[in-house]
Every structure is written in structure tokens, then in C-alpha cells.
Amino acid sequence: TPPPPPAAASRGPLLKGNYYLQVAAVRDKDASILTDVLGKRGFSTATEAVPEKALVRVLVGPFKDAVALNEAKEKLSDFRPIARKI
């Protein structure tokens, strides 16, 4: 019997004063797809609007420390994430 798929992680609000990894800045429709994909990979996500560009930043996190941030950054290397403090 194959193992069950990982539970989808949560999509929540940005928590100020925390570190996140920005994985993309895309249109709203694409942001929803990307957050679903990241959730299925076990990551918690948040989004942030960029009104002047009609884009949405897709962020993974928050991270409790630099070790957790760097571990996630390595797992998300295919996205070339950028570390950001919100």
C-alpha cells in the first residue's frame, strides 16, 4: 500500500516581523495554483498584493529561525526563492 500523500499545509495571513521565502510574483489566478502546489508539497504559504503591478507575491513561511529558512530554501531551489523579512 502506498503511503498517504502529505497533508496540504495552510495558507494564512502574513505575520509581520517574520522571515518568509518569496517564490514568485504572479497574477492572482497563478498565485492560487502555486499556493495549492506548494501546499501539496507541505509548505505553509501566504500572499501579498503588489497593487502597482497587479501581481501577487507568493510567500512560504513564516520561519522560526535561520536553520528552518535555509532548509526550506534548499527544498525550494527550483523556484530560486528570495528571503524576505515582512
Contacts in CASP RR format, 6 or more apart in sequence:
PFRMAT RR
TARGET T0000
AUTHOR 0000-0000-0000
METHOD contacts of the structure
MODEL  1
TPPPPPAAASRGPLLKGNYYLQVAAVRDKDASILTDVLGKRGFSTATEAV
PEKALVRVLVGPFKDAVALNEAKEKLSDFRPIARKI
5 40 0 8 1.000
6 40 0 8 1.000
6 41 0 8 1.000
6 42 0 8 1.000
7 42 0 8 1.000
8 36 0 8 1.000
8 39 0 8 1.000
8 40 0 8 1.000
8 42 0 8 1.000
9 38 0 8 1.000
9 39 0 8 1.000
9 42 0 8 1.000
9 43 0 8 1.000
9 44 0 8 1.000
9 45 0 8 1.000
10 44 0 8 1.000
10 45 0 8 1.000
11 35 0 8 1.000
11 39 0 8 1.000
11 44 0 8 1.000
11 45 0 8 1.000
11 46 0 8 1.000
11 47 0 8 1.000
12 44 0 8 1.000
12 45 0 8 1.000
12 46 0 8 1.000
13 46 0 8 1.000
14 20 0 8 1.000
14 46 0 8 1.000
14 48 0 8 1.000
14 59 0 8 1.000
14 86 0 8 1.000
15 46 0 8 1.000
15 62 0 8 1.000
15 86 0 8 1.000
16 86 0 8 1.000
17 85 0 8 1.000
17 86 0 8 1.000
18 61 0 8 1.000
18 62 0 8 1.000
18 63 0 8 1.000
18 85 0 8 1.000
18 86 0 8 1.000
19 61 0 8 1.000
19 62 0 8 1.000
19 63 0 8 1.000
19 66 0 8 1.000
19 69 0 8 1.000
19 83 0 8 1.000
19 84 0 8 1.000
19 85 0 8 1.000
19 86 0 8 1.000
20 46 0 8 1.000
20 59 0 8 1.000
20 60 0 8 1.000
20 61 0 8 1.000
20 62 0 8 1.000
20 63 0 8 1.000
20 83 0 8 1.000
20 84 0 8 1.000
20 85 0 8 1.000
20 86 0 8 1.000
21 59 0 8 1.000
21 60 0 8 1.000
21 61 0 8 1.000
21 63 0 8 1.000
21 69 0 8 1.000
21 72 0 8 1.000
21 73 0 8 1.000
21 76 0 8 1.000
21 81 0 8 1.000
21 82 0 8 1.000
21 83 0 8 1.000
21 84 0 8 1.000
22 57 0 8 1.000
22 58 0 8 1.000
22 59 0 8 1.000
22 81 0 8 1.000
22 82 0 8 1.000
22 83 0 8 1.000
22 84 0 8 1.000
23 34 0 8 1.000
23 38 0 8 1.000
23 58 0 8 1.000
23 59 0 8 1.000
23 60 0 8 1.000
23 76 0 8 1.000
23 79 0 8 1.000
23 81 0 8 1.000
24 30 0 8 1.000
24 31 0 8 1.000
24 34 0 8 1.000
24 57 0 8 1.000
24 58 0 8 1.000
24 79 0 8 1.000
25 50 0 8 1.000
25 53 0 8 1.000
25 55 0 8 1.000
25 56 0 8 1.000
25 57 0 8 1.000
25 58 0 8 1.000
26 34 0 8 1.000
26 55 0 8 1.000
26 56 0 8 1.000
26 58 0 8 1.000
27 54 0 8 1.000
27 55 0 8 1.000
27 56 0 8 1.000
28 56 0 8 1.000
31 47 0 8 1.000
31 56 0 8 1.000
31 58 0 8 1.000
34 58 0 8 1.000
35 45 0 8 1.000
35 47 0 8 1.000
35 58 0 8 1.000
38 45 0 8 1.000
38 58 0 8 1.000
38 60 0 8 1.000
39 45 0 8 1.000
41 75 0 8 1.000
43 60 0 8 1.000
43 61 0 8 1.000
43 72 0 8 1.000
43 76 0 8 1.000
44 60 0 8 1.000
44 61 0 8 1.000
44 62 0 8 1.000
45 58 0 8 1.000
45 59 0 8 1.000
45 60 0 8 1.000
45 61 0 8 1.000
46 59 0 8 1.000
46 61 0 8 1.000
46 62 0 8 1.000
47 56 0 8 1.000
47 57 0 8 1.000
47 58 0 8 1.000
47 59 0 8 1.000
48 56 0 8 1.000
48 57 0 8 1.000
48 59 0 8 1.000
48 86 0 8 1.000
49 55 0 8 1.000
49 56 0 8 1.000
49 57 0 8 1.000
50 56 0 8 1.000
50 57 0 8 1.000
59 84 0 8 1.000
59 86 0 8 1.000
60 72 0 8 1.000
60 76 0 8 1.000
60 81 0 8 1.000
61 72 0 8 1.000
62 86 0 8 1.000
63 69 0 8 1.000
63 72 0 8 1.000
69 83 0 8 1.000
72 81 0 8 1.000
73 81 0 8 1.000
73 83 0 8 1.000
END
